[in-house]
Amino acid sequence: MASSRVEVLIGEIEKGEGALPHAHPGIEQVCYMLEGRARAEVGGEACELGPGDCCFFPAEMQHTFTVVSDEPVKVLVIYSPPYEESPERVVRE
């Protein structure tokens, strides 16, 4: 049974990879770092994240997420409502 209000997944992203500027209309996103280091940018603010850190991307706000460590990033990603990796549910710059 799938939730209609939240989606949780684990992503693994290689060095130098990540998400180019984009937004999710009507979908909030939280990233909780498990391994590696990444740079997150949203609303003109940027920060570097490591294991145990998290960031919040509000719905409709352009954001990026880029791996900055030599090792891959493992990240717990939470969407509300579910995103389901649907291309029509993302807006790119």
C-alpha positions in Angstrom: 0.0 0.0 0.0 1.4 3.4 -0.9 1.0 6.6 1.1 -0.9 9.5 -0.4 0.8 12.0 1.8 4.5 11.1 2.0 7.2 9.3 0.0 10.5 8.2 1.5 13.5 6.9 -0.5 17.2 6.4 -0.2 19.3 7.9 -3.0 23.0 7.4 -3.8 24.7 10.1 -5.8 28.2 10.0 -7.2 30.9 12.8 -6.9 30.1 15.8 -9.0 26.6 14.7 -9.6 23.3 16.0 -8.2 20.3 18.0 -9.1 20.4 21.0 -11.4 18.2 24.1 -10.4 14.6 22.9 -10.3 11.4 23.2 -8.2 8.6 20.8 -7.3 5.2 22.6 -7.6 3.1 21.7 -4.6 5.7 19.2 -3.2 7.9 19.8 -0.2 11.2 18.0 0.1 13.6 17.1 3.0 17.0 15.6 2.5 18.7 13.8 5.4 22.3 13.0 4.9 23.5 9.4 5.7 27.0 9.4 4.1 29.2 11.8 2.2 29.0 15.6 1.8 26.8 17.7 -0.5 26.1 21.4 -1.1 22.4 22.4 -1.0 21.1 25.8 -2.3 17.6 27.2 -1.9 16.2 30.7 -1.7 19.6 32.3 -2.2 21.1 30.4 0.7 23.7 27.6 0.4 25.2 25.2 3.0 27.4 22.1 3.0 25.8 19.1 4.6 27.4 16.0 6.1 26.1 12.8 7.8 23.3 13.7 10.3 22.5 17.0 8.6 19.3 17.8 6.8 17.8 20.5 4.6 14.3 21.5 3.6 13.2 22.6 0.1 9.8 24.4 0.2 7.3 23.7 -2.6 7.8 25.9 -5.6 11.3 27.1 -4.6 14.2 26.6 -7.0 16.9 24.4 -5.4 20.1 22.5 -6.2 21.9 19.6 -4.5 25.5 18.7 -5.5 27.9 16.1 -4.2 31.1 17.7 -3.0 32.8 14.7 -1.3 35.1 12.1 -3.0 32.8 9.3 -1.9 29.2 9.0 -3.0 26.4 10.6 -1.0 23.7 8.4 0.5 20.7 10.5 1.3 17.3 9.9 2.7 14.8 11.9 0.7 11.3 12.7 1.9 8.6 14.2 -0.4 5.2 15.4 0.7 3.0 14.7 -1.1 4.7 11.9 -3.0 6.8 13.0 -6.0 7.1 9.5 -7.6 9.9 10.9 -9.9 7.3 12.1 -12.3 8.9 14.5 -14.9 5.7 16.5 -15.2 6.0 17.3 -11.5 9.2 19.3 -11.8 10.0 22.7 -13.1 13.5 23.5 -14.3 15.1 26.9 -14.6 
